[in-house]
Amino acid sequence: MATPRTLLVLDDDPTGSQCVHDVDVVLEIDPGTVLDVVRHPGRTCFVLTNSRARPEEEAVAINTELVSAVLESLAAEHLPLPHLVSRSDSTLRGHVVAEPTALADALEQRGVAVDGFLFAPAMIEAGRYTEGDVHYAVLQGRPMPVGETDFAADATFGYSSSDLRDFLVERSGGTLQRDSILSIGLDDIRSGGVPAVADILRRARDRAWVVVNATDYADLDTVAEALAVLEAEGRTFVTRCGPSFVRPLAGLSDSRRLGPEDISVGPGRLPHGLVAVGSHVGLTNRQLAELRARRELFEVELDVPTLLDDDARPGYVADAAARIIDALASSDAVVWTSRELVRTDDPGESLAIARSVSDALVEVVHEVAQARPAWVVAKGGITSHEVAHRGLGIRRATVAGQFFPGQISMFQPTDAPDTTRGGPYVVFPGNVGGESALADVVGVLDRAAELARSLDPRRGHGAGRESDPNDPGQHHPDQHQPRQNDSEENPS
């Protein structure tokens, strides 16, 4: 392709940009901000809808309203429409059929008929791939049909089928017929190449679903090239995919691995950074333990019963933030909520309690952000969205790259308050990385902050310990970091 296609990616979870770099991420459901990106040919814009955390009806409404507004404005300006991507979990959780259907409906309202849906859930880096139409997840070094994993037992998005054609029938409630679902097999891709794949895509009419088999990026590259052939013929497709397929759709050939020299810490920031932990999974606890073993930390545990006391809460949150700000002059800080269980028999009340506790964590980050920490890491999928949007006030950011191949993205805020701009922000899902991953990421961020101070000695006051080449926490992450195969996104 001479010019990469323009992509509008509706991302149902904040961690979907782990396989791409130099793309825009919009954290508000704001058509104007999205238009600032997609009216420029060849650009890719992720919009964080957080719709996997919402009921299906609400998720459909978010997708429909945003995309309809964007398409209407582009048509009024006589600009080409972008390729629409519904990006979700590589282990098949989410509103798989409803969300891309909403995007097709929005196109139909603009007079654009959708020929088919490309279904490509692979996340190559995390061991999620499709072969013989069966989707696999590599767990503890062994490939398992995804329907046999714990992911399939998800309380909200559970399923039983590993064959993606059977899965689509299952998730559609039987409205899709198996024989109507097309498949692009590995032999089609590897023996027939672009012409063979394009021929399969030409058979798609009237919103036919097309399963994309892929075990590596070369497979996905071929399908993306074939899609370009169909687009040049005037055909329209909507994509439902995991993280990996976005990369070839966006015209990117590789990932960008971040080292300290790639990370810009702006002037006027404190010497150290903050880790905000919302994920409670076991891996997160083990990663925190490794971080403690490598570095001296200032730790704040927010007591849940106190957070639920309306009289005590404001002063308690303010005091926690003030103590963290003082500590950031000499050490990194970690804040999390206590694991104490507050019991209630009312599901609505339980949800309100969980929201109140989450809000308190965001409030602490918001207060600390006013003092300009060197960087912020948010641990947990939904936590990373709430911290970014409400805690740091980020409206738009650029994905600078990742700390490991296809995992753990860093956002550089571009539309945010002055207190946030210049501060790297790391989206760290709860169920991602080996046990040393969090310590490795913090080590790289601290080294970046040290480099910034060395270039501007005026920022050296209160800088804490100097760089130690023998400190493993300051090393670049090991290129062969063991990957964690639970999920690229924290489902909670």
C-alpha positions, 0 to 999 in steps of 0.5 A: 500500500502506498498510503496505510489505511486510516483506522478507527479502533474502538477498544473495549479495554485500555490495553489494546494498543500493546502491539503498536506504536506512534498511534493516537489514543483518545480516552474520552468519547468525544467525536471532535478529538477523534476527528482531529486524528482520522481526518488525516489519511493513514492515521490510526486512532484508538478510542478507549470505550471501556465497553467490556465493563458495561452491559451489552446495550450500553456498549452498543450505544457507546459504539453507535453514537461515537461512530455515527457522529464521526462518520457524519462529520467526515461525510460532511467534509467529503473525507474518506471513511476509516476502516472500523475495528472493534478491538477486544480480548484475545481470549474471546471475552467481550461483546463479540457480535454486538459491537461490530454489528453496531459499527456496521449499522452506523455505516449502513446509516451513511449508505455504506453496506458492509460485506463482511466481518473479519474475525482475527482474535490472535495475540501472537506475543501472548501465545493466542493463535488460530489454526484449523479454525480452533483458537488456542491459548498457550498456558504453562508452555502448552497450547490449549483450545481456548474453550478448555481454559479458565477464560471460557468460564468467565462469569460474564462472557463465558463460552464452550466452543474453541472452533471459532465458527462454532463460537460465533454461532454460540455467541450469536444465540444461533442467529448465525449459521455455521455454513454461512461463516467463511474461513481463511485457512493457513494453507490459503494464506501460505500457499495461495498468498494474497490472491487466494485470500482476496478470492475468499474475501470476495465471497463475503456478502451481506455482513458475512463473518470470516474467521482468520487463522493465524499463528504468526505476523506473516499470516496477518500481514497477508490478510491485511494486504488482501483486505487492501485489494478488496478495499481498492475494489470498493468493498467494505469490511469491519474487523473484530480482532485481538491486539495483533491484527491492528499492527498490519492493518495500521501498516506497521511492520514491527514493535517498538521496544522501549529503553531508558533513552526512549522515554522523555521525562519532562522538566519540573517533575519530581525525581521518582514515580508512583505505582497505583495498583487496582489489580488483586490477582496473584500475579500482581502480588508476586510482581509487587514482591519482586519490586520490593526485593529490588528497590526501596519503596514508600508504600501506602495501603488504603484501608477499605473500611476507612474509605467507606466511612464518609466522615473519615474518607476525605482527610484519609485520602488527602493524608495518603496523597500528602505522604506520597508526595513527600516520599517521591523526593527520595523514593518511588511509591506504591499505593493499593487498597487493602484486601479486606472483604466488606460483605453485603448480600445486595449485588448493587451495594457490592458494586457501589462499594467496589466503585467507591474503593476504586474512586479513592485510589483515583483520588489519591493519584489525582492529588499526587499528580498535582505535584508532578511525579516523574512517571505513573504506572497503573496496574490493572486493566480498568484501573489503567483507564480510570487512573489515566482519564480521571486521575491524570486528566489525560484526554489524548495520548500517543503510544510510544511503544512497549517494555516487552514485545507486544506487552505493557504500553507506555502513553505519552500524554498530548492532551492533558493538564500541565501537571500531567504532560511530560510524565510517562504513563504506563498501562500495565494489565493485571495478568501480564508479564513474568514475576520480574516484569513490574520491577523491570519496568520501574527500573527502566522508568527510574533510569529515564528519570535519572537521565533527564536529571543528568541533562538538567542538573537543576532537577537533581535536588532530592533525587535519591540514590544515584544510578548503580550499574550493578542494580538489576532494577535499573537494567533494561528488561530481559528480551526473553522475559517469560510471558504470562499467558493468563490474559493481555487484559485484566478482566476485572 
